[in-house]
Amino acid sequence: MDLVRMLENCRRDQWRVGDLDWSRKPRAMSREDEIAIVQLFTDMSGIERLAGALFREQERRVEDPTLKAIFRTFVIDEVRHAHAAQMLADFYDVHHYKLYRQSPSLTAFAPHFVDAIHYLSDDVANAYIVAGELILDIALLRSINDFVHDEMSQAAMTLINRDESRHIAIDYHMAEYYGSEAYERRMAERQTKLSLVERARGAKAFVFMLHSAHPFIRDVFLDPMNFVDPEGKRLRDAFKRMQLLGRKEETPRRPFTRFLRVLQDGVDHPITGRLLGDLLGRVGGVGKEFMARQYDDTELTRVRRMSYEEMANEALAAKDTTN
């Protein structure tokens, strides 16, 4: 990937929430639909800020100055997305049926997540951002836009999706690096070690994050997707792409990738899945339905022949082709 050109694109494609025409009128909705959409945008504002926290952490960790600058623009993107989402929530809150707040599971998850990512290894932090971006961009945002189906939503989502496309391209680029031999050597050469106190704090933060992850994912991603995309095709496609990315290398180098494979294999096993599937799905945060294998052998073989950039391009193309 040409990082210099990517940085140029990041800087060129900046926009302001005020660039959108807020004088439009939202389309008429039923009471149920209006409440659901306003809540979705309210939660989306919080989700975007969590993404910004992850990109801020990635900016802190990377050494390449061009990558640092790219991640800095991503933080700015996510703050803007959070602002846009809150304004969209206000825009569609026509009848003021209730007072909207971010879902309790989101506000419970957020502090544990922010604490945990400070201690997580580089590849784990990147895995979470890839997962979040794929679910948000390929599944949730498209489905919300199709459900709302008016000019205001389309205009906002076009700009947000343009930003998210850059994010996903870099996410895959970093996934390739974190799974490489070069990164393994860098980790082996790294002299800085966490103290026992820091390790304990990190372990506590990670456990708390895992405990709060399942209700957060259910309330903010899975249940809303059942509302705006009842067939769940886009959500399954997002999970399939995450799983294929984790299975791209036949022998994973990083412990977290091996851990996720163990969870998935356990859910898929006829005995373990029946006895422990619910527990394994909860540990994975997404439930056994989505922790289970979403791809077939032909897709896995094809992906292993592809480059990471080709995989990223295919994921981006899915935003326009997934039904």
C-alpha positions in Angstrom: 0.0 0.0 0.0 1.2 3.5 -0.8 0.9 5.1 2.6 1.9 8.6 1.3 -1.0 8.6 -1.2 -3.3 7.3 1.5 -2.4 10.2 3.7 -3.0 12.6 0.9 -6.4 11.1 0.4 -7.1 11.4 4.1 -6.3 15.0 4.2 -8.0 15.8 0.8 -11.3 14.1 1.8 -11.9 15.9 5.1 -15.4 17.4 5.5 -17.5 19.2 8.1 -20.9 18.3 9.5 -22.0 21.7 8.5 -21.5 20.7 4.8 -24.7 18.7 5.0 -28.0 20.4 4.3 -29.8 20.2 7.6 -32.8 22.2 6.2 -34.2 19.0 4.7 -37.2 17.4 6.2 -37.1 13.7 7.4 -39.6 11.3 5.8 -42.7 10.3 7.8 -42.1 7.3 10.1 -44.3 5.3 12.4 -43.8 5.8 16.2 -41.9 2.5 16.4 -39.6 3.3 13.5 -38.8 6.8 14.7 -37.9 5.6 18.2 -35.7 2.8 16.8 -33.9 5.1 14.3 -33.2 7.9 16.8 -31.9 5.3 19.3 -29.7 3.8 16.6 -28.1 7.1 15.8 -27.7 8.0 19.5 -25.8 4.7 20.0 -23.8 5.2 16.8 -22.5 8.5 18.3 -21.0 6.5 21.2 -19.7 3.7 18.9 -17.8 6.2 16.8 -16.1 7.7 19.8 -14.9 4.2 20.8 -13.5 3.8 17.4 -11.7 7.1 17.8 -10.2 5.9 21.0 -8.8 2.8 19.2 -7.3 4.9 16.4 -5.8 7.2 19.0 -4.2 4.2 20.6 -2.9 3.0 17.3 -1.5 6.4 16.5 0.4 6.2 19.8 1.9 2.8 19.1 3.0 2.9 15.5 6.5 4.2 14.7 6.1 5.2 11.0 5.4 8.9 10.9 3.1 8.5 7.9 1.0 5.9 9.7 0.9 8.2 12.7 -0.4 11.0 10.6 -3.0 8.7 8.9 -4.3 7.5 12.3 -4.5 11.1 13.5 -6.9 11.9 10.6 -8.9 8.8 11.5 -9.4 10.1 15.0 -10.7 13.3 13.5 -12.9 11.3 11.3 -14.5 9.4 14.2 -15.1 12.6 16.2 -16.9 14.1 13.2 -18.9 10.9 12.7 -20.0 11.0 16.3 -21.1 14.6 15.9 -22.9 13.7 12.7 -24.7 10.7 14.3 -25.9 12.8 17.2 -27.2 15.5 14.9 -28.9 12.8 12.8 -30.5 11.5 16.0 -31.8 15.0 16.7 -32.9 15.4 13.1 -35.1 12.3 13.1 -36.4 13.0 16.7 -39.5 14.7 15.2 -42.1 13.8 17.8 -39.9 13.6 20.9 -41.6 10.4 22.0 -38.9 9.9 24.7 -35.7 11.1 26.1 -32.9 9.3 24.3 -29.7 8.2 26.0 -27.0 5.8 24.9 -27.8 2.2 25.7 -26.8 1.2 29.2 -24.7 -1.7 27.9 -22.8 0.7 25.7 -22.0 3.1 28.6 -21.0 0.1 30.7 -18.7 -1.4 28.1 -17.0 1.9 27.0 -14.8 2.5 30.1 -13.7 -1.1 30.3 -12.9 -1.1 26.6 -10.9 2.1 26.8 -8.9 0.8 29.8 -8.3 -2.6 28.1 -7.0 -1.3 24.8 -4.2 0.5 26.6 -2.8 -2.9 27.7 -3.8 -5.1 24.7 -1.1 -6.0 22.2 -1.1 -4.2 18.8 -2.7 -7.1 16.9 -5.5 -7.4 19.4 -6.3 -3.7 19.2 -6.3 -3.9 15.5 -8.6 -7.0 15.5 -11.2 -5.1 17.5 -11.1 -2.2 15.1 -11.4 -4.4 12.1 -14.4 -6.2 13.6 -16.1 -3.0 14.5 -15.5 -1.3 11.2 -16.7 -4.3 9.2 -19.9 -4.7 11.3 -20.5 -0.9 11.3 -19.7 -0.2 7.7 -20.8 -3.2 5.8 -23.8 -4.1 7.8 -25.2 -1.5 10.2 -24.7 1.8 8.4 -25.9 0.4 5.0 -29.0 -1.2 6.7 -29.9 2.0 8.6 -29.5 4.0 5.4 -31.7 1.6 3.4 -34.3 1.6 6.2 -34.5 5.4 6.6 -34.3 5.8 2.8 -34.3 9.6 2.5 -32.0 12.3 1.2 -30.6 13.4 4.5 -29.5 9.9 5.5 -28.1 9.2 2.1 -26.0 12.4 2.1 -24.6 11.7 5.5 -23.8 8.1 4.9 -22.1 8.8 1.6 -19.6 11.0 3.4 -19.2 8.7 6.4 -18.7 5.7 4.2 -16.0 7.4 2.2 -14.1 7.9 5.4 -14.7 4.3 6.6 -13.4 3.0 3.3 -10.0 4.5 4.1 -10.2 3.0 7.6 -10.9 -0.5 6.4 -8.1 -0.3 3.8 -5.6 0.5 6.6 -7.1 -2.0 9.0 -6.3 -4.8 6.5 -2.8 -3.3 5.9 -2.1 -3.5 9.6 -3.6 -7.0 9.9 -1.0 -8.1 7.3 1.8 -6.5 9.3 0.8 -7.9 12.6 0.7 -11.4 11.2 4.1 -11.0 9.6 7.5 -12.4 10.5 8.8 -8.8 10.7 6.3 -8.0 13.5 7.3 -11.2 15.3 10.9 -10.2 15.2 10.0 -6.7 16.4 8.1 -8.2 19.4 11.0 -10.5 20.2 13.4 -7.6 20.2 11.2 -5.3 22.2 12.8 -4.8 25.6 10.1 -3.0 27.4 8.1 -5.3 29.7 5.0 -4.5 31.7 5.4 -4.6 35.4 3.4 -7.1 37.5 1.0 -4.3 38.6 0.5 -3.3 34.9 -0.1 -6.9 33.9 -2.7 -7.3 36.7 -4.5 -4.1 35.7 -4.5 -5.2 32.1 -5.9 -8.6 32.9 -8.6 -7.1 35.1 -9.5 -4.6 32.3 -9.6 -7.4 29.7 -11.8 -9.6 31.8 -14.2 -6.8 32.6 -14.3 -5.9 28.9 -15.1 -9.4 27.9 -17.8 -9.6 30.5 -19.5 -6.5 29.3 -18.9 -7.1 25.5 -21.8 -9.6 24.9 -24.7 -7.3 26.1 -23.1 -4.4 24.3 -22.8 -6.2 21.0 -26.3 -7.7 21.4 -28.0 -4.3 22.2 -26.0 -2.0 19.9 -25.3 -4.3 16.9 -27.3 -7.5 16.8 -30.7 -6.5 18.0 -30.7 -3.3 15.8 -29.7 -5.4 12.8 -32.7 -7.6 13.4 -34.8 -4.5 13.1 -33.3 -2.9 10.0 -32.1 -6.1 8.3 -34.3 -9.0 9.5 -32.8 -11.5 7.1 -29.3 -10.8 8.5 -27.4 -11.2 5.3 -25.2 -8.2 5.7 -24.4 -9.1 9.3 -23.4 -12.6 8.4 -21.3 -11.3 5.5 -19.4 -9.0 8.0 -18.8 -11.9 10.4 -17.7 -14.1 7.5 -15.1 -11.5 6.4 -13.8 -11.3 10.0 -13.4 -15.0 10.2 -11.7 -15.3 6.8 -9.2 -12.6 7.8 -8.4 -14.6 10.9 -8.0 -17.8 8.9 -6.0 -16.2 6.1 -2.7 -17.7 7.3 -2.8 -21.4 7.7 -0.7 -21.2 10.9 -1.4 -18.0 12.9 1.6 -16.3 14.6 -0.3 -14.3 17.2 -1.8 -15.8 20.4 -5.1 -13.8 20.1 -5.7 -15.2 16.6 -5.2 -18.8 17.9 -7.5 -18.0 20.8 -10.3 -16.9 18.5 -9.8 -20.0 16.4 -10.2 -22.2 19.5 -13.5 -20.5 20.3 -14.8 -20.9 16.8 -13.7 -24.5 16.5 -15.2 -25.3 19.9 -18.6 -23.8 18.8 -18.4 -25.8 15.5 -17.5 -29.1 17.2 -20.6 -31.4 17.4 -20.0 -32.2 21.1 -18.2 -29.1 22.5 -20.6 -26.9 20.6 -23.6 -28.6 22.1 -22.3 -28.6 25.7 -20.3 -25.3 25.7 -21.5 -23.4 22.7 -23.4 -20.7 24.6 -20.4 -20.1 26.9 -17.9 -19.9 24.1 -20.1 -17.6 22.1 -20.4 -15.3 25.1 -16.6 -15.3 25.7 -16.3 -14.3 22.0 -18.8 -11.6 22.6 -21.1 -12.3 19.6 -23.0 -15.4 20.7 -22.6 -18.9 19.2 -24.8 -18.1 16.2 -22.2 -15.7 14.8 -19.1 -17.3 16.4 -19.9 -20.5 14.3 -18.3 -20.8 10.9 -19.8 -18.5 8.3 -17.7 -19.5 5.3 -17.1 -22.7 3.3 -13.9 -24.4 2.3 -14.0 -22.9 -1.2 -14.1 -19.4 0.2 -11.2 -20.1 2.6 -9.1 -21.6 -0.2 -9.8 -18.5 -2.4 -9.0 -16.1 0.4 -5.6 -17.7 1.1 -4.6 -17.1 -2.4 -5.5 -13.4 -2.2 -3.4 -10.5 -0.9 -4.6 -8.5 2.1 -5.1 -5.5 -0.2 -7.4 -7.7 -2.5 -9.3 -8.8 0.6 -9.8 -5.2 1.6 -10.9 -4.2 -1.8 -13.4 -7.0 -1.8 -14.8 -5.9 1.6 -15.2 -2.4 0.3 -16.9 -3.6 -2.8 -19.4 -5.5 -0.6 -20.7 -2.2 0.7 -22.3 -1.7 -2.7 -23.2 -5.2 -3.6 -24.3 -7.0 -0.4 -28.1 -7.4 -0.4 
